[in-house]
Amino acid sequence: MLMSIVLAAGAGTRMKSKLPKVLHRVARVPMIEHVLDVVEHVNCDRKVVVIGHEAEKVKNAINHRDVQFVLQSERLGTGHAVMKSEKEIADEGNVIVLYGDTPLIKEDSIEKFIKFHIDNNFSASVLTTEIENPKGYGRIVRDGSGQVVAIVEEQDTNEEQKKLMEINSGIYCFKARELKESLSKLDNKNSQGEYYLTDVIEILNKEGKKVGAFKVEDYTEIMGVNSLSQLADAEKMMRNRILRDLMDRGVAIIDPNNTYVGKRVEIGRDTVLYPGSFIMGDTKIGEDCIIGLNTRIEDSIIKDNVEIINSTVLQSTIDSNSKIGPYAYLRPNSHLGKNVKIGDFVEVKNSKIGDNSKASHLSYIGDGEVGENVNIGCGVVFVNYNGVNKNKTIVEDNAFIGCNVNLIAPVTIEKDAYVAAGSTITKKVPKESLGVARIKQSNKEGWVRRKGLIKK
């Protein structure tokens, strides 16, 4: 049995923010969610999150996760946080302790760390790394066999220990029973009056128990985020990691320094991302697409061979071989078929557009259902809102809507019908008919002179 405890009770005062520290975002995802992704990946049987500062905000943000919450109302150190979870710890199995403000930790590293702990039958294991300048970090002191004999904080190190470059990440794996027994022996007889989890390592060592250390090569994995400048550093590191992974999978990224892709985004090979691409949320993009200059896509599905230039796509679906933009805006619940053209300054909202249809420029399609092979002319407006309700416009297959047409919903344009330019349509246009709704032109001769409007 494997249990995880994620510590997320801290106030994060150095963030200088009203938002709880663990809810600050990296790659548009709250930091704690990155850690919980790791916990899910290693298949923990029980998952506990210790909350404290702004507990309800943290709880509400991750309530969709399969986790159990434990409240640490007084924040008296890391050992105290784990002590609050003691009732949830089983007598058998292992417990891994992580932190909600370490978003860069990798799933693979934690998986290997747990395996290392179990395979070597350690009572406790510490995740460590080496850095060139370890000042400020607790040092890992090993004996000749490689076992950890002490974790010495910076202020307590002697001259020899100061030279050690292996540092403590604060991430641990324990045998559950021995963790529980050690928690009962913790005290707060120190200058801070707090209970430290590092003291558990000291207790186990004094009892002759085996304590191991597993070293990760990439020191950035264990970086905690305690300020907004560190958050920016973590953002950059996460972004570079995501982009490298995409490029390894066959995605072409023209300028990685100006491309932003979220952790949960999936992109197919031979798709090209141009500078200014901002792709986030649960987005899936197929193969051979062009995502170009200053395009924002969130929580959307883009099929193969789609081109999107300088446009915004939110919570929508675009089928293969379609072209979007420049300057198009697909608002939530827009569903475009194959080979659809949505051109410059076209806005689509809560609408379906069938295969081979096009709205090339300057139109608004809201709450609509557009069939196949439909032409939406320049300046067409689906007038969907009467001030009280949103109403639906239906344009059936092969219809042609001329320029500067207002379709006043609810209204239907039937199959193979035409609507003349400049019309305001309030009634159904039957199939194979021409709908015309505009005043007949009349010219009033001499009107300008009579009004005195001729410029001298």
C-alpha positions as MATLAB code, in Angstrom:
seq = 'MLMSIVLAAGAGTRMKSKLPKVLHRVARVPMIEHVLDVVEHVNCDRKVVVIGHEAEKVKNAINHRDVQFVLQSERLGTGHAVMKSEKEIADEGNVIVLYGDTPLIKEDSIEKFIKFHIDNNFSASVLTTEIENPKGYGRIVRDGSGQVVAIVEEQDTNEEQKKLMEINSGIYCFKARELKESLSKLDNKNSQGEYYLTDVIEILNKEGKKVGAFKVEDYTEIMGVNSLSQLADAEKMMRNRILRDLMDRGVAIIDPNNTYVGKRVEIGRDTVLYPGSFIMGDTKIGEDCIIGLNTRIEDSIIKDNVEIINSTVLQSTIDSNSKIGPYAYLRPNSHLGKNVKIGDFVEVKNSKIGDNSKASHLSYIGDGEVGENVNIGCGVVFVNYNGVNKNKTIVEDNAFIGCNVNLIAPVTIEKDAYVAAGSTITKKVPKESLGVARIKQSNKEGWVRRKGLIKK';
ca = [
       0.000    0.000    0.000;
       1.264    3.465   -0.920;
      -0.038    6.675    0.633;
       0.872   10.234   -0.308;
       0.799   13.325    1.893;
       1.037   16.653    0.077;
       1.819   19.605    2.333;
      -0.133   22.673    1.202;
      -0.889   24.638    4.365;
       1.673   27.430    4.087;
       0.732   31.093    3.712;
       3.492   31.957    1.256;
       4.062   35.416    2.723;
       6.961   36.108    0.365;
       4.559   35.859   -2.577;
       2.969   39.147   -1.416;
      -0.336   37.898   -2.794;
      -3.875   37.299   -1.543;
      -3.896   34.001   -3.448;
      -2.698   30.922   -1.506;
       0.803   30.026   -2.608;
      -0.007   26.561   -3.960;
      -2.730   28.014   -6.222;
      -0.357   30.236   -8.139;
      -0.103   28.876  -11.658;
       2.729   27.355  -13.656;
       1.874   26.681  -17.313;
      -1.648   27.877  -16.454;
      -2.108   25.075  -13.904;
      -2.062   25.622  -10.104;
       1.236   24.424   -8.656;
      -0.429   21.860   -6.431;
      -2.098   20.263   -9.443;
       1.311   19.499  -10.942;
       2.214   17.669   -7.724;
      -1.123   15.823   -7.640;
      -0.514   14.716  -11.250;
       2.650   13.015   -9.973;
       0.743   11.418   -7.098;
      -1.833   10.010   -9.511;
       0.884    8.735  -11.842;
       2.490    6.606   -9.099;
      -0.917    5.109   -8.195;
      -1.173    6.033   -4.535;
      -3.909    4.104   -2.767;
      -4.635    7.021   -0.458;
      -3.974   10.692   -1.154;
      -3.988   13.283    1.629;
      -3.574   17.039    1.217;
      -2.750   19.065    4.324;
      -4.371   22.495    4.106;
      -4.208   25.487    6.431;
      -3.892   29.048    5.129;
      -7.002   29.933    3.082;
      -8.010   26.288    3.470;
     -11.376   26.644    1.746;
      -9.864   28.284   -1.332;
      -7.342   25.478   -1.708;
      -9.991   22.850   -1.065;
     -12.398   24.321   -3.612;
      -9.667   24.585   -6.238;
      -8.800   20.870   -6.115;
     -12.093   19.361   -4.943;
     -12.389   17.578   -8.289;
      -9.415   15.424   -7.287;
      -9.730   12.146   -5.430;
      -8.006   13.404   -2.283;
      -8.703   13.615    1.424;
      -8.150   16.914    3.217;
      -6.551   17.355    6.629;
      -6.589   20.748    8.344;
      -3.465   22.169    9.970;
      -4.985   25.197   11.681;
      -1.732   26.054   13.486;
       1.263   25.827   11.202;
       4.005   24.539   13.462;
       6.396   23.001   10.943;
       6.566   20.157    8.445;
       6.623   17.502   11.152;
       3.485   19.007   12.672;
       1.762   18.916    9.260;
       2.487   15.204    8.893;
       1.432   14.610   12.520;
      -1.984   16.033   11.598;
      -2.251   13.220    9.039;
      -1.227   10.495   11.489;
      -4.718    9.028   11.833;
      -4.838    8.471    8.084;
      -1.548    6.546    7.964;
      -1.965    2.772    7.819;
       0.203    0.372    9.804;
       1.548   -1.260    6.650;
       2.942    0.005    3.377;
       4.796    3.205    2.592;
       4.147    6.940    2.757;
       5.573    9.548    0.403;
       5.622   13.179    1.538;
       5.664   15.939   -1.096;
       5.088   19.688   -1.200;
       2.409   21.624   -3.051;
       4.883   24.328   -4.077;
       7.332   22.098   -6.010;
       5.632   21.985   -9.435;
       8.731   20.895  -11.367;
       9.081   17.459   -9.786;
       8.861   14.770  -12.468;
       6.641   11.711  -12.411;
       9.509    9.501  -13.544;
      11.780   10.697  -10.736;
       9.216    9.992   -8.009;
       8.487    6.584   -9.523;
      12.188    5.693   -9.389;
      12.497    7.168   -5.893;
       9.713    4.964   -4.525;
      11.194    1.881   -6.222;
      14.619    2.703   -4.747;
      13.068    2.988   -1.266;
      11.176   -0.310   -1.494;
      13.905   -2.335   -3.226;
      16.467   -1.372   -0.566;
      14.059   -1.933    2.344;
      14.852    1.477    3.837;
      12.932    2.757    6.834;
      13.143    6.205    5.261;
      14.499    7.624    2.041;
      15.324   11.220    1.159;
      15.166   12.716   -2.331;
      18.329   14.750   -2.901;
      20.248   16.577   -5.580;
      23.608   18.307   -5.989;
      24.061   22.017   -6.674;
      27.220   24.057   -7.095;
      26.216   26.618   -4.491;
      24.363   24.796   -1.688;
      24.306   27.776    0.665;
      21.043   27.960    2.565;
      20.144   24.288    2.048;
      20.275   21.369    4.463;
      23.252   19.115    3.664;
      23.079   15.344    3.299;
      25.714   13.574    5.381;
      26.377    9.953    4.391;
      28.503    7.236    5.919;
      30.945    5.028    4.044;
      28.176    2.721    2.831;
      26.150    5.601    1.402;
      23.479    5.580    4.100;
      22.225    8.935    5.338;
      23.392    9.575    8.875;
      22.263   13.189    9.178;
      20.583   16.132    7.495;
      22.362   19.239    8.748;
      20.790   22.663    8.289;
      23.018   25.442    6.932;
      23.322   27.272   10.254;
      24.456   24.077   12.000;
      27.091   22.930    9.495;
      30.781   22.716   10.333;
      33.499   23.631    7.841;
      33.631   20.130    6.325;
      29.859   19.892    6.007;
      29.671   23.289    4.301;
      31.654   21.782    1.417;
      29.011   19.114    0.797;
      26.987   19.823   -2.346;
      24.283   17.206   -1.874;
      21.179   18.879   -0.474;
      17.850   17.846    1.001;
      14.770   18.332   -1.201;
      12.377   17.861    1.710;
      10.656   15.025   -0.174;
      10.649   11.728    1.732;
       9.440    8.167    1.549;
       8.853    6.257    4.790;
       7.754    2.867    5.945;
       4.331    3.723    7.305;
       4.657    1.998   10.672;
       8.058    3.504   11.417;
       6.897    6.975   10.402;
       3.991    6.747   12.857;
       6.250    5.569   15.641;
       8.732    8.377   14.981;
       6.046   11.075   14.847;
       5.114   10.243   18.429;
       8.712   11.030   19.445;
       8.965   14.439   17.767;
       9.344   17.538   19.901;
       9.550   21.270   19.256;
      12.527   22.097   21.460;
      14.166   24.464   18.997;
      14.430   28.195   18.404;
      11.341   28.196   16.176;
       9.177   26.105   18.490;
       8.250   23.901   15.524;
       8.166   20.185   14.729;
      10.541   19.293   11.889;
      10.205   16.286    9.614;
      14.006   16.147    9.344;
      14.011   15.105   13.011;
      12.318   11.851   11.984;
      15.471   10.988   10.040;
      17.551   11.668   13.153;
      15.237    9.512   15.291;
      15.459    6.589   12.862;
      19.240    6.875   12.680;
      19.568    6.777   16.450;
      17.464    3.619   16.450;
      19.819    2.018   13.940;
      17.305    2.030   11.094;
      18.373    2.228    7.449;
      17.971    5.642    5.785;
      18.743    6.023    2.091;
      19.132    8.959   -0.280;
      18.096    8.970   -3.930;
      19.773   11.651   -6.010;
      18.079   13.323   -8.997;
      20.387   14.779  -11.630;
      18.236   17.769  -12.537;
      18.317   20.076   -9.522;
      15.453   22.187  -10.882;
      13.009   19.379  -10.089;
      13.154   20.039   -6.367;
      12.948   23.818   -6.543;
      10.279   25.219   -4.269;
       8.445   28.381   -5.270;
       8.387   31.007   -2.521;
       8.192   34.304   -4.429;
       6.781   35.671   -7.657;
      10.280   35.849   -9.146;
      10.756   32.145   -8.382;
       7.328   31.521   -9.898;
       8.513   33.182  -13.108;
      11.637   30.978  -13.057;
       9.487   27.867  -12.607;
       7.223   28.979  -15.443;
      10.186   29.320  -17.785;
      11.637   25.946  -16.784;
       8.298   24.175  -17.162;
       7.696   25.808  -20.539;
      11.129   24.768  -21.821;
      10.540   21.222  -20.588;
       7.165   21.005  -22.346;
       8.507   22.450  -25.601;
      11.526   20.131  -25.643;
       9.222   17.159  -25.189;
       7.003   18.335  -28.059;
       9.992   18.814  -30.350;
      11.239   15.331  -29.448;
       7.827   14.065  -30.590;
       8.054   15.781  -33.988;
       6.408   19.163  -33.405;
       8.228   22.035  -35.109;
       8.539   25.137  -32.925;
       9.933   28.152  -34.758;
      10.845   30.222  -31.694;
      10.682   28.411  -28.336;
      11.366   31.652  -26.485;
       8.048   33.046  -27.707;
       5.839   29.960  -27.664;
       3.630   28.980  -24.719;
       2.129   25.499  -24.368;
       0.361   24.058  -21.329;
       1.243   20.803  -19.631;
      -1.929   18.969  -20.699;
      -1.793   19.971  -24.362;
      -1.327   17.211  -26.967;
       0.066   18.062  -30.414;
       0.635   15.721  -33.372;
       3.825   15.438  -35.388;
       4.698   17.800  -38.242;
       2.514   20.502  -36.760;
       4.274   23.869  -36.777;
       3.959   26.406  -33.964;
       4.864   29.967  -34.915;
       5.938   32.695  -32.464;
       3.222   33.995  -30.207;
       1.352   30.686  -30.039;
      -0.454   30.386  -26.695;
      -1.985   26.915  -26.311;
      -3.408   25.898  -22.955;
      -5.882   23.692  -21.095;
      -7.084   20.319  -22.322;
      -6.273   21.056  -25.963;
      -5.585   18.408  -28.590;
      -4.073   19.389  -31.936;
      -3.615   16.903  -34.755;
      -0.852   16.400  -37.299;
       0.319   18.744  -40.084;
      -1.319   21.833  -38.607;
      -0.030   25.391  -38.746;
      -0.613   27.350  -35.566;
       0.554   30.770  -36.494;
       1.550   34.098  -35.212;
      -0.175   35.275  -32.051;
      -2.794   32.542  -31.887;
      -4.506   31.613  -28.629;
      -6.141   28.188  -28.233;
      -7.658   26.879  -24.992;
      -9.549   23.674  -24.175;
     -10.181   22.880  -27.839;
      -9.863   20.018  -30.317;
      -8.113   20.745  -33.601;
      -7.998   17.926  -36.146;
      -5.316   17.308  -38.830;
      -4.101   19.832  -41.413;
      -5.791   22.867  -39.879;
      -4.334   26.355  -40.258;
      -5.035   28.977  -37.589;
      -3.421   32.392  -37.951;
      -3.546   35.280  -35.478;
      -6.837   34.114  -33.990;
      -8.511   33.009  -30.743;
     -10.148   29.592  -30.261;
     -11.854   28.802  -26.942;
     -13.566   25.514  -25.987;
     -14.304   24.666  -29.596;
     -13.754   21.939  -32.194;
     -12.279   22.353  -35.674;
     -12.301   19.430  -38.093;
      -9.565   18.669  -40.603;
      -8.405   20.862  -43.495;
     -10.080   24.010  -42.185;
      -8.541   27.481  -42.233;
      -9.087   30.056  -39.505;
      -8.101   33.717  -39.491;
      -6.402   36.034  -39.403;
      -8.200   37.814  -36.550;
     -11.011   35.269  -36.174;
     -12.633   34.605  -32.805;
     -14.173   31.221  -32.023;
     -15.980   31.490  -28.710;
     -17.052   28.483  -26.598;
     -19.068   25.652  -28.128;
     -18.228   26.379  -31.746;
     -18.020   23.258  -33.916;
     -16.556   23.555  -37.390;
     -16.642   20.779  -39.980;
     -14.082   19.784  -42.574;
     -12.635   22.290  -45.040;
     -14.350   25.262  -43.388;
     -13.062   28.795  -43.895;
     -13.483   31.346  -41.104;
     -11.775   34.534  -42.212;
     -10.684   37.858  -40.818;
     -12.806   39.515  -38.141;
     -15.374   36.704  -38.107;
     -16.788   35.759  -34.718;
     -18.468   32.407  -34.071;
     -20.230   31.502  -30.820;
     -22.206   28.395  -29.801;
     -22.689   27.363  -33.422;
     -22.196   24.446  -35.786;
     -20.810   24.996  -39.269;
     -20.902   22.142  -41.763;
     -18.265   20.874  -44.181;
     -17.049   23.155  -46.987;
     -18.849   26.229  -45.671;
     -17.211   29.630  -45.392;
     -17.543   32.992  -43.727;
     -14.630   34.866  -45.192;
     -14.785   38.200  -43.382;
     -16.534   40.595  -41.003;
     -19.458   38.442  -39.859;
     -21.019   37.276  -36.592;
     -22.430   33.753  -36.306;
     -24.037   33.235  -32.896;
     -26.357   30.419  -31.783;
     -26.461   29.160  -35.344;
     -26.636   25.905  -37.233;
     -25.031   26.221  -40.645;
     -25.145   23.351  -43.107;
     -22.652   22.228  -45.736;
     -21.452   24.279  -48.720;
     -22.902   27.501  -47.315;
     -21.540   30.948  -48.157;
     -21.800   33.603  -45.439;
     -21.077   36.986  -47.048;
     -19.229   39.971  -45.644;
     -21.049   41.796  -42.875;
     -23.624   39.081  -42.130;
     -25.001   39.151  -38.587;
     -26.917   36.346  -36.890;
     -29.118   38.525  -34.681;
     -29.541   36.004  -31.891;
     -30.448   38.084  -28.834;
     -33.718   39.993  -28.290;
     -32.749   41.380  -24.905;
     -34.314   38.481  -23.023;
     -33.567   35.206  -24.843;
     -30.989   33.795  -27.233;
     -32.605   32.370  -30.363;
     -31.365   30.050  -33.071;
     -30.678   30.664  -36.750;
     -30.633   27.702  -39.151;
     -28.987   27.960  -42.550;
     -29.372   24.725  -44.507;
     -27.058   23.120  -47.078;
     -25.965   25.054  -50.186;
     -27.557   28.319  -49.084;
     -25.981   31.631  -50.081;
     -26.161   34.608  -47.723;
     -25.213   37.892  -49.416;
     -23.287   40.781  -47.887;
     -24.688   42.978  -45.091;
     -27.560   40.645  -44.223;
     -29.241   40.528  -40.800;
     -30.815   37.161  -39.960;
     -33.254   37.885  -37.117;
     -33.543   34.721  -35.025;
     -35.424   32.481  -34.751;
     -35.324   32.040  -38.499;
     -34.508   29.349  -41.090;
     -32.909   29.667  -44.503;
     -33.776   26.442  -46.283;
     -31.671   24.322  -48.606;
     -30.388   25.950  -51.832;
     -31.977   29.302  -50.910;
     -30.367   32.701  -51.564;
     -30.617   35.872  -49.501;
     -30.000   39.124  -51.335;
     -27.347   41.525  -50.072;
     -28.534   44.192  -47.662;
     -31.610   42.250  -46.528;
     -33.012   41.988  -43.008;
     -34.662   38.575  -42.846;
     -37.329   37.895  -40.233;
     -39.208   35.016  -41.877;
     -38.261   31.644  -43.318;
     -36.765   31.640  -46.816;
     -38.064   28.478  -48.573;
     -35.712   26.169  -50.434;
     -34.507   27.278  -53.862;
     -35.984   30.758  -53.223;
     -34.464   34.231  -53.162;
     -35.162   36.211  -49.993;
     -35.134   39.991  -50.446;
     -36.013   42.336  -47.590;
     -34.941   45.914  -48.348;
     -36.675   49.152  -49.337;
     -36.784   49.869  -53.043;
     -34.282   52.570  -53.952;
     -35.599   56.048  -54.771;
     -33.511   59.096  -55.756;
     -34.604   62.592  -54.653;
     -33.045   64.901  -57.226;
     -31.708   68.264  -56.025;
     -32.013   67.298  -52.340;
     -28.388   68.177  -51.482;
     -28.614   71.676  -52.993;
     -31.941   72.378  -51.323;
     -30.462   71.427  -47.962;
     -27.487   73.727  -48.508;
     -24.993   70.920  -48.177;
     -22.876   71.670  -51.222;
     -19.359   72.619  -50.133;
     -17.977   75.837  -51.638;
];
